[in-house]
Amino acid sequence: MTPRKLRIVADENIPALEALFADIGEIKTYPGRHITHSDLVKADVLLVRSITQVTAELVANTPMQFVGTATIGTDHIDEAALKALGIGFSSAPGCNADAVVEYVLSCLLHLAAEQSFSLHEKTIGIIGVGQVGGRLASRLRALGLSPLLSDPPRQKREEGETFVSLDELLASSDIICCHTPLTQTGDDPTWHLLNEQTLQRIRAGSILLNAGRGPVIDQQALLARMKGANDLTLVLDVWEHEPVVLADLAAYVRIATPHIAGYSLDGKIRGTWMLRNALANALGFSPPLPLEHYLPVADARELKLEAQADVLLPVRLLYDPYRDDRALRQTLLLETAEQAIAFDQLRKLYPVRREFSTLTLVVSSPVQATYLESLGFRVALE
């Protein structure tokens, strides 16, 4: 017997909702930060992204059967409450990990060009080696680099991978990339992992990049270091009190963006597709078509590069972090309430961004081909 049509409430920023869910449900969308209990009193399914706080109070006394978040992170979801209420749950692990990795690579390659260094001259440390950190490590290794990895939970349960302590990573790295989830309990909490003490262990002249969760860094402690020494290059995509950005800190940040590191169209649609699969398994609906059916054709599909072409040419064609930096900075002179609204609008109206794998680069040099392929592009030798 075919299940009845579902009543679905969703964050308005989730793409491909109609394409993936209209056959099984009636969809109502709301701003993710403002979904309330009253919106759910007749809902069977709730689909969110990272800004909706899904608590027991939000979903209790509703007919809710399933909650899904189209994101890797789940710190905004009270999973224990959902389990206690008998509500199914799924996240979308890895859905936008490649997009975040490409944000990181784009930022680092831009900084390398600005500061006249090669990534091969630098020691790169990755804090948090999950979906994003692990894929970043893999691409860096493909490029011939040997990143330092710090991930205490993984270190405790795994053998084979080599990890270092946070202290060793901070003291030894020229570039530090934060990709941890946000946790405040347990043996290895990440809230304010980088605080007044640990921040002082970072060497002067280092690059500190956070594309994980804002509160992993104590922003007041980071501001104090920058006011005192101004000796780090900062790349921040996430902020401790989003959607409000600390303008005093942003003034010291080289690349400041509004929590969009994972905002590729491919990653977002992949997240929606993963939730459709999870819901089908949970509630007995037929699965969707393969992901490729829902991804639009990229505007730029092939580019021929001369042997001497700068690697930033194809990188910038698909993603220029300074576009997002400029857009965010235009909001920082607004009053706090207006700034918060503008922050969410930048995310809601985010322009189409495609992943490196959607672009085929035609090159004549095998060395050039290997490097570009390691970054994540498709490559064809002519």
GUKOLRO-514683 format. One line per 4 residues: for each residue z, x, y of C-alpha. Coordinates in steps of 0.001 Angstrom, whole numbers, plus 500000, padded with zeros to 6 digits. Example, Ala and Ser with C-alpha at 12.3 -4.5 7.8 and 13.67 -1.06 7.14 Angstrom:
% GUKOLRO-514683
507800/512300/495500; 507140/513670/498940
This chain:
% GUKOLRO-514683
500000/500000/500000; 499091/501329/503443; 502189/501888/505625; 502458/499702/508699
501456/501047/512096; 504161/503179/513665; 505576/502915/517169; 505322/506434/518573
506946/507834/521728; 505645/511226/522823; 505825/513818/525567; 502811/513252/527799
501989/516975/527648; 501220/516940/523913; 497429/517160/523510; 495215/515393/520959
497754/512605/520410; 495108/509883/520260; 492836/511894/517996; 495626/512711/515551
497971/509703/515689; 496057/506638/516902; 495034/505745/513346; 498646/505416/512244
500498/504263/515319; 500725/502845/518814; 501497/505667/521255; 503525/505541/524455
503870/508731/526494; 506516/509787/529014; 507406/512952/530950; 509193/515067/528349
512150/515923/530557; 512841/512243/531235; 512604/510531/527835; 515672/508291/527525
517404/506228/524860; 515935/503040/526332; 512436/504405/525680; 513283/504686/521981
514964/501374/521163; 511795/500150/519428; 510361/503536/518395; 509813/504812/514863
508668/508309/515816; 509518/510718/518639; 507242/513681/519367; 508425/516250/521913
507856/519745/523203; 510520/522225/524322; 512004/520414/527325; 513292/517193/525739
516906/517505/524598; 517020/515529/521349; 520687/514655/520825; 522553/512110/518733
522985/509991/521861; 519228/509943/522456; 518225/508637/519024; 521312/506776/517703
520950/503014/517219; 517168/503166/517218; 514757/502524/514318; 513789/506191/514476
512373/507549/511207; 510948/510892/512285; 511315/513418/515122; 508860/516256/515588
508690/519073/518096; 505284/520655/518658; 506934/524030/519246; 508229/527027/517338
511712/526887/518867; 514226/524199/517919; 517225/524967/520139; 516573/521698/522019
516989/519665/518822; 520323/518620/517292; 519114/518950/513709; 522545/518193/512261
522644/514886/514134; 519185/513918/512899; 520174/514698/509323; 523379/512686/509640
521383/509733/510964; 518828/509996/508158; 515973/510865/510530; 513242/513171/509274
512460/516267/511329; 509795/518914/511633; 508976/521689/514062; 505654/523530/514223
506507/527114/513236; 503868/529571/514355; 501728/526987/516147; 501495/528915/519420
502698/532328/518264; 499267/533893/518722; 499090/532513/522255; 502431/534124/523145
501337/537414/521580; 498158/537337/523651; 500166/536578/526796; 502233/539702/526063
499197/541871/525338; 497424/540621/528454; 500416/541383/530664; 500920/544837/529150
497240/545764/529423; 497207/544672/533076; 500325/546731/533780; 498858/549709/531929
495807/549595/534186; 497952/549239/537322; 500386/551996/536409; 497830/554305/534751
499338/554578/531305; 498175/553890/527756; 500149/551719/525366; 499820/554591/522890
502000/556705/525194; 504832/554190/525126; 507542/553177/522692; 507560/549384/522435
510681/547561/521264; 510646/543972/520022; 513883/541967/520070; 513543/539053/517663
510989/539458/514897; 510203/535880/513918; 506875/534101/514251; 506046/535637/517646
507778/538998/517365; 506421/539529/513871; 502840/538802/514901; 503193/541007/517961
504413/543835/515736; 501427/543320/513434; 498908/543544/516256; 500593/546593/517729
500504/548291/514342; 496819/547412/514008; 496331/549210/517317; 497999/552286/515854
501433/551829/517462; 504854/551923/515781; 507083/549340/517490; 510863/549399/517178
512254/546151/515756; 515693/544597/516265; 516583/541405/514428; 520104/541361/512913
519684/538102/510937; 516523/539388/509265; 518053/542814/508742; 520928/541235/506807
518755/539247/504421; 515719/541459/503933; 514828/544779/502452; 511699/546781/503158
511317/546235/506900; 512914/548891/509091; 515139/547590/511861; 517187/549315/514541
520240/548195/516468; 519892/546565/519858; 521550/549586/521489; 519069/551975/519897
516118/549813/520872; 517229/549487/524496; 517924/553209/524825; 514666/554315/523170
512014/551870/524375; 509683/552149/527339; 508630/548520/526913; 511072/545826/525715
509771/542429/524584; 512240/539570/523989; 511227/536924/521449; 514510/535574/520109
515487/531930/519700; 518409/530739/521809; 521688/530529/519875; 525268/530394/521124
527126/530377/517809; 527066/532278/514537; 527284/535994/513873; 524444/536989/516198
524312/534706/519240; 521456/535426/521636; 522770/533674/524771; 523091/536439/527401
522156/539012/524787; 520991/541094/527717; 523991/541055/530030; 525663/543370/532534
526550/545890/529818; 523404/545824/527699; 521056/545786/530674; 522519/549092/531799
521334/550675/528553; 517693/550136/529513; 516143/553298/530882; 514908/553444/534454
511158/552921/534652; 511014/550636/531602; 509138/547344/531345; 511265/544307/530390
509329/541240/529246; 510853/537904/528216; 508604/535258/526697; 511259/533764/524427
514131/531822/525976; 515405/532247/529538; 519177/532344/528880; 518766/535303/526522
518940/537320/529767; 521847/536893/532180; 519700/536489/535266; 522536/537224/537690
523221/540511/535913; 519512/541345/535965; 519331/540480/539666; 522315/542744/540336
520614/545669/538593; 517387/545121/540492; 519206/544831/543823; 521045/548041/543097
518276/550157/541590; 515007/548179/541450; 514000/550500/538618; 512452/548132/536052
509093/546400/535846; 509842/542771/534990; 507622/540190/533306; 509379/536826/532995
507797/533682/531605; 511134/531967/530951; 514095/531397/533257; 517759/530703/532714
517916/527397/534588; 514457/525913/534150; 512810/524081/535787; 514524/525871/538682
513482/529490/539142; 515836/531928/540858; 513655/532956/543792; 515785/536016/544571
515094/537351/541080; 511420/536353/541137; 511024/538602/544179; 511656/541589/541892
509426/540330/539064; 505953/541846/538741; 504549/538958/536701; 506378/535638/537001
505054/532595/535126; 506309/529016/534468; 507079/529047/530715; 503426/528935/529692
503125/531998/527442; 502321/529772/524472; 500139/527334/526395; 496776/528005/524807
494851/524842/524030; 494464/526089/520468; 498208/526574/520053; 499110/523192/521509
496607/521276/519388; 497688/523279/516334; 501271/522122/516997; 500190/518468/517220
498173/518839/514016; 501136/520394/512193; 503329/517445/513204; 500704/514981/511966
500754/516760/508604; 504556/516759/508497; 504735/513069/509376; 502143/512232/506717
504256/514000/504104; 507480/512377/505301; 506312/508777/505652; 503446/508508/503192
500384/508519/505431; 497114/510242/504633; 496817/513786/506081; 494590/514579/509057
491234/516310/508904; 491231/520135/509035; 492419/521613/512352; 488913/522754/513332
487862/519104/513629; 490203/518622/516610; 489545/521882/518496; 486850/521676/521193
484116/524265/521353; 485109/527107/523680; 483250/527452/526978; 482809/531192/526364
481894/531914/522751; 480110/535272/522830; 480047/538265/525163; 478106/541504/524817
480049/544592/525904; 478617/547964/526777; 480291/550967/525161; 482056/551918/528407
483288/548382/529164; 486916/548028/530208; 489008/546167/527632; 490421/544077/530475
487024/542417/530904; 487259/540143/527841; 491051/539882/528130; 490852/538671/531728
487991/536313/530866; 490312/534409/528537; 493647/534990/530265; 494666/536483/533602
498479/536312/533973; 498250/536785/537723; 496643/533357/538069; 499844/531809/536721
501972/534214/538767; 500298/533108/541987; 500658/529444/541089; 504396/529779/540404
505109/531786/543547; 503564/529065/545692; 506378/526756/544553; 509298/529078/545261
509626/528208/548955; 510205/524541/548149; 513608/522871/548111; 515300/522997/544715
514444/519444/543638; 510832/519800/544741; 510570/523195/543068; 511726/521709/539771
509080/519002/540000; 506424/521591/540869; 507446/523753/537885; 506861/520862/535505
503595/519984/537226; 502284/523502/536650; 502904/522961/532938; 501542/519418/532868
498331/520334/534712; 497881/523712/533042; 494209/524747/532920; 492435/525187/529610
493184/528555/528051; 491678/529646/524743; 492858/532253/522266; 491167/535611/521742
489794/534524/518357; 487532/531942/520022; 485466/534715/521635; 483040/536935/519705
482453/540324/521301; 479165/542034/520491; 479576/545818/520610; 477705/548896/519418
480639/551253/518813; 482646/550980/515560; 485675/552484/517334; 485402/549908/520100
484986/547170/517476; 488138/548213/515624; 490220/548256/518808; 489009/544849/520004
489445/543316/516574; 493009/544644/516487; 493695/542838/519754; 492593/539589/518105
488979/539082/519186; 486150/538311/516813; 483756/541260/516792; 480113/541681/515824
478438/545067/515620; 474889/545096/516939
